[in-house]
Amino acid sequence: MNDRASIASRDIRIEHVGRVGSVTLTRPRALNALDYDMFIALKRALEAWATDSSVQAVIIRGSAREDGSVPFCAGGDIKALYEGRLDPGRKLAHELYADEYRLNALIFRYRKPYVALIDGVVMGAGVGVSVYGSHRIMSERAMFAMPEVGIGLFPDVGATYFLPRCPGKTGLYMGLTGARIGAADAAYLGLASHVVPSAKFSALDRALLEVDLSRDARKAIDATVASFAIKPKEAPLAAHRTLIDRCFSGASVEDILARLDADGSPFASETAATMRSKSPTSLKVTYRQLTRYSALSFEDAMRMEFRMAIRCNQGHDFFEGVRAQVVDKDRNPKWSPPTLDQVDDALVESHFALPASGDLTIP
């Protein structure tokens, strides 16, 4: 390849800059959300770079909005899945989730340094293309969340694997509430590897593109990032860790809510209210996902999440959640079943059953 050769693709800029595979998500008006074409373009680039000796590292970042904010990636193109809801075969859902999860697995196993520069929102699918990188660098403007229970889905892109590995019960708390956290909390939970001031992000990006990677790329990147990184501020979640661990050790979603109600502190009350606004089915499915299946290998976790995703795209709450939050934006989803006590075990268990299309295959 030439020193600066481009691979053209709509909404994503993929370049070979020196010894770096450079990726920029270019849908700033959509908060750099990933659509199906972007998943495929990124997957093909990473596969090519994996065996290209002239590429020693990968850097991925989002592009800026007109107001100067720089979202990393707000998630996947769930509106397209909503628009395909009338297709009884859910062809788009099968293809999108399969290729997205294969991309997540590719990044999880990537042997070369993979640097995610996160200077803004990172949620859902954006987490899937960043959290497995060797370097997950966040600024004070970063905002991390896995908000899927609020749209009738579940924390995916490998959350079955990474959320239970957060300290104590904080991962379960994140999954059941969709809580939004900043860089300090993300570092505390192990989701961010470094914190760098937003004002220095552009300089860090340039330095990573220019540093000599010819000898030991990982060592060179480590040193470069370290020269920009600062000590994270005290994590707000740390102050609530004892409460989180106690309440989210409950034997069910109902038990967790009862413990939060009994605690009665402002944090506990706010947490309980947040959970009660989410899809009851998603809450119970997510609880089972992040407790019963927390010890799965990464690949097995992705296969199980594929089962769950296909099942959610055959039900009611996912499309109703997307309608309420993204399409009509009335923020008033009508969940079915509407209450936790009406979500029976058979409905929950159906989300983990093998779909007619079979399990996800991961090369």
C-alpha positions in Angstrom: 0.0 0.0 0.0 1.0 3.6 -0.4 2.0 5.6 2.6 -1.4 7.2 2.7 -3.8 5.0 0.7 -7.5 5.3 1.4 -10.2 2.7 1.3 -13.4 4.5 0.3 -16.6 3.8 2.2 -19.7 5.9 3.0 -19.7 7.2 6.6 -16.3 5.8 7.6 -12.9 6.9 6.5 -10.3 4.1 6.5 -6.7 5.0 5.7 -3.2 3.7 5.9 -1.1 6.4 7.5 2.6 5.5 7.9 2.5 2.3 9.9 -1.0 2.9 11.3 -4.4 1.7 10.1 -6.5 4.8 10.8 -10.3 4.7 11.2 -12.6 7.7 11.5 -16.3 7.3 11.9 -17.9 10.1 9.9 -21.6 10.3 10.8 -21.3 13.1 13.4 -25.0 14.2 12.9 -26.0 10.7 13.9 -23.4 10.7 16.8 -21.2 8.5 14.6 -23.6 5.5 15.0 -22.6 2.4 13.0 -24.7 1.1 10.2 -24.3 -2.3 8.5 -22.1 -0.9 5.7 -19.7 0.6 8.3 -19.5 -2.7 10.2 -18.5 -4.5 7.0 -16.0 -1.8 6.0 -14.3 -1.9 9.4 -14.2 -5.7 9.5 -12.6 -5.9 6.1 -10.0 -3.3 6.9 -9.1 -5.0 10.2 -8.8 -8.4 8.5 -6.5 -6.9 5.8 -4.4 -5.1 8.4 -4.0 -8.1 10.6 -1.7 -9.8 8.0 -0.2 -6.6 6.6 3.3 -6.2 8.0 3.3 -2.5 7.0 0.5 -1.9 9.5 1.7 -2.1 13.1 -1.3 -0.6 15.0 -4.9 0.6 14.5 -6.4 3.9 15.8 -10.2 4.5 15.7 -11.9 7.8 16.6 -15.1 9.7 15.9 -15.5 12.9 13.8 -16.6 16.2 15.3 -20.1 17.8 15.1 -20.6 21.4 14.1 -20.8 22.4 17.8 -17.3 21.1 18.4 -18.3 18.0 20.4 -16.7 14.7 19.2 -19.0 11.7 19.8 -17.1 8.4 19.5 -20.1 6.3 18.6 -23.6 6.3 20.1 -24.4 2.8 19.0 -25.8 0.8 16.1 -28.4 1.6 13.5 -31.4 0.4 15.5 -33.8 2.5 13.4 -33.0 0.3 10.4 -33.9 -2.8 12.4 -37.2 -1.1 13.3 -37.9 -0.3 9.7 -37.3 -4.0 8.9 -39.7 -5.2 11.6 -42.4 -6.2 9.0 -40.0 -8.7 7.4 -41.1 -12.0 9.0 -37.7 -13.6 8.3 -35.8 -10.7 10.0 -33.1 -11.0 7.4 -31.4 -7.7 8.3 -31.4 -8.6 12.0 -29.7 -11.9 11.3 -27.1 -10.4 9.0 -26.4 -7.3 11.1 -26.0 -9.0 14.4 -23.9 -11.8 13.0 -21.5 -9.5 11.3 -21.4 -7.1 14.2 -20.6 -9.8 16.7 -18.0 -11.3 14.4 -16.4 -7.8 14.2 -16.4 -7.7 18.0 -14.7 -11.1 18.2 -12.1 -9.9 15.6 -11.2 -6.9 17.8 -11.2 -9.0 21.0 -8.6 -11.3 19.4 -6.6 -8.7 17.5 -2.9 -9.1 18.0 -1.8 -5.6 17.1 -2.3 -2.5 19.3 -5.8 -1.2 18.8 -6.3 2.4 20.1 -9.8 3.8 20.7 -9.8 7.6 21.2 -13.1 8.4 23.0 -13.7 12.1 23.5 -17.5 11.9 23.7 -20.4 9.5 23.9 -19.7 5.8 23.6 -22.7 3.4 23.8 -23.8 0.0 22.6 -22.2 -0.8 19.3 -19.6 1.9 19.9 -18.5 0.0 23.0 -18.2 -3.1 20.9 -15.6 -1.5 18.6 -13.6 0.1 21.5 -13.8 -1.8 24.8 -11.6 -4.7 23.5 -8.9 -2.5 22.3 -5.4 -2.6 23.9 -5.9 1.2 24.7 -9.3 2.6 25.6 -8.5 6.3 26.0 -11.2 8.6 27.4 -11.4 12.3 28.0 -13.4 14.2 30.6 -16.0 14.6 27.9 -16.5 10.9 27.4 -19.8 9.3 28.4 -20.1 5.5 28.6 -23.4 3.6 28.8 -25.0 0.3 27.9 -28.6 1.6 27.8 -30.3 -1.4 26.0 -32.8 -2.3 28.7 -34.4 1.1 27.9 -35.2 0.0 24.4 -36.4 -3.6 25.1 -33.0 -5.2 24.3 -30.2 -6.3 26.6 -26.5 -5.3 27.0 -24.8 -7.0 24.0 -21.5 -6.6 22.0 -20.0 -9.0 24.5 -21.4 -7.4 27.7 -22.1 -10.9 29.0 -18.3 -11.2 29.1 -17.1 -7.7 30.2 -19.7 -6.4 32.6 -19.4 -9.3 35.1 -15.7 -8.6 35.1 -16.2 -5.1 36.5 -15.6 -4.8 40.3 -18.2 -6.4 42.6 -21.7 -5.9 41.3 -21.0 -2.7 39.4 -21.4 -4.5 36.0 -24.8 -5.8 36.9 -25.7 -2.3 38.1 -24.6 -0.9 34.7 -26.6 -3.5 32.8 -29.8 -3.2 34.7 -29.9 0.6 34.9 -28.2 1.7 31.6 -26.4 4.2 33.8 -24.3 6.9 32.1 -20.8 7.3 33.5 -17.7 9.4 32.8 -14.1 8.7 32.4 -13.3 8.4 36.1 -15.9 5.8 36.6 -15.0 4.0 33.4 -11.4 3.8 34.6 -12.5 2.6 38.0 -14.6 -0.2 36.3 -11.6 -1.2 34.0 -13.5 -0.1 30.9 -11.1 2.8 30.2 -7.3 2.1 30.2 -6.2 5.8 30.2 -7.6 9.2 30.8 -6.3 12.1 28.6 -7.6 15.7 28.7 -9.8 16.5 25.8 -7.6 19.5 25.0 -4.8 17.1 24.3 -6.7 14.6 22.2 -5.7 16.1 18.8 -2.0 16.2 19.8 -2.2 12.7 21.1 -3.8 11.5 17.8 -1.0 13.2 15.8 1.7 11.8 18.0 0.3 8.2 17.6 0.4 8.6 13.9 3.9 9.9 13.9 5.6 7.7 16.5 8.2 5.2 15.3 6.4 1.8 15.4 9.1 -0.1 13.5 10.7 -1.9 16.5 8.1 -2.5 19.2 4.8 -0.9 18.3 3.1 -1.7 21.6 5.9 -0.3 23.7 6.0 2.9 21.6 2.3 3.4 21.9 2.4 2.7 25.6 5.1 5.4 26.1 3.3 7.9 23.9 -0.1 7.5 25.6 1.6 7.6 29.0 3.1 11.0 28.2 -0.4 12.5 27.7 -2.3 10.5 30.3 -3.4 11.9 33.7 -4.5 10.3 36.9 -8.3 9.7 36.8 -10.3 11.8 39.2 -12.1 10.0 42.1 -14.8 7.8 40.7 -18.3 8.8 41.8 -19.4 5.2 41.7 -16.8 4.3 44.3 -18.8 6.2 46.9 -21.8 3.9 46.2 -19.9 0.7 45.8 -21.0 -0.8 49.2 -24.6 -0.1 48.4 -24.4 -1.4 44.9 -22.7 -4.6 46.0 -25.3 -5.2 48.7 -28.4 -4.4 46.7 -27.3 -6.0 43.4 -26.5 -9.2 45.2 -30.2 -9.8 45.2 -31.5 -13.2 44.0 -33.8 -11.6 41.4 -34.7 -8.3 39.8 -37.5 -8.0 42.3 -35.1 -8.7 45.2 -32.8 -6.0 44.0 -35.6 -3.5 43.8 -36.8 -4.5 47.3 -33.2 -3.9 48.7 -33.0 -0.5 47.0 -36.4 0.5 48.4 -35.4 -0.6 51.9 -32.2 1.3 51.7 -34.1 4.5 50.9 -31.1 6.7 50.2 -31.3 9.2 47.3 -29.0 7.1 45.2 -30.9 3.9 45.9 -34.3 5.6 45.3 -33.1 7.1 42.0 -31.6 3.7 40.9 -34.9 1.9 41.7 -36.9 4.5 39.8 -34.6 4.2 36.8 -35.0 0.4 36.7 -38.7 0.6 36.9 -38.8 2.7 33.8 -37.1 0.0 31.8 -38.6 -3.0 29.9 -39.6 -5.6 32.5 -38.7 -8.4 30.1 -35.3 -6.9 29.4 -34.6 -6.5 33.1 -35.3 -10.2 33.8 -33.4 -11.4 30.6 -30.4 -9.2 31.5 -30.3 -10.3 35.1 -30.2 -14.0 33.9 -27.6 -13.1 31.2 -25.2 -11.3 33.6 -25.5 -13.8 36.5 -26.1 -17.3 35.3 -23.9 -16.9 32.2 -21.2 -14.6 33.6 -18.4 -17.3 33.4 -18.8 -18.0 29.6 -15.8 -17.6 27.3 -15.9 -14.6 25.1 -16.9 -16.6 22.0 -19.6 -18.5 23.8 -20.9 -15.2 25.2 -21.2 -13.9 21.7 -23.0 -17.0 20.5 -25.5 -16.6 23.3 -26.0 -12.9 22.7 -26.8 -13.8 19.1 -29.6 -16.1 20.3 -30.9 -13.3 22.5 -30.7 -10.6 19.8 -32.7 -12.7 17.3 -35.3 -13.5 19.9 -35.6 -9.8 20.9 -36.2 -9.0 17.2 -39.1 -11.4 17.1 -40.9 -9.9 20.1 -42.7 -6.7 21.1 -40.6 -4.7 23.5 -37.6 -4.0 21.2 -39.6 -2.4 18.5 -41.8 -0.5 21.0 -38.6 0.8 22.8 -37.1 2.0 19.5 -40.4 3.6 18.5 -40.7 5.5 21.8 -37.0 6.5 22.1 -35.9 6.9 18.5 -38.8 7.1 16.0 -41.7 8.9 17.7 -39.5 10.1 20.6 -42.5 10.3 23.0 -40.4 8.6 25.7 -43.4 6.6 26.7 -43.0 2.9 25.8 -45.8 0.5 26.4 -44.1 -2.6 27.5 -45.6 -6.0 27.1 -45.8 -7.6 29.6 -46.1 -4.3 31.5 -44.9 -5.5 34.9 -42.2 -7.7 36.3 -44.6 -10.2 37.9 -46.1 -10.9 34.5 -42.8 -11.8 32.9 -42.7 -15.6 33.5 -39.7 -17.9 33.4 -40.7 -19.4 30.1 -40.6 -16.0 28.4 -37.2 -15.3 29.9 -35.8 -18.7 29.0 -37.0 -18.4 25.4 -34.4 -15.7 24.9 -31.6 -18.2 25.4 -33.0 -20.9 23.1 -31.3 -21.9 19.8 -33.0 -20.0 16.9 -34.2 -21.8 13.8 -31.3 -20.2 11.9 -28.8 -21.9 14.1 -26.0 -20.5 16.3 -23.6 -17.7 15.3 -20.5 -19.0 13.7 -17.2 -17.2 14.5 -14.3 -17.8 12.1 
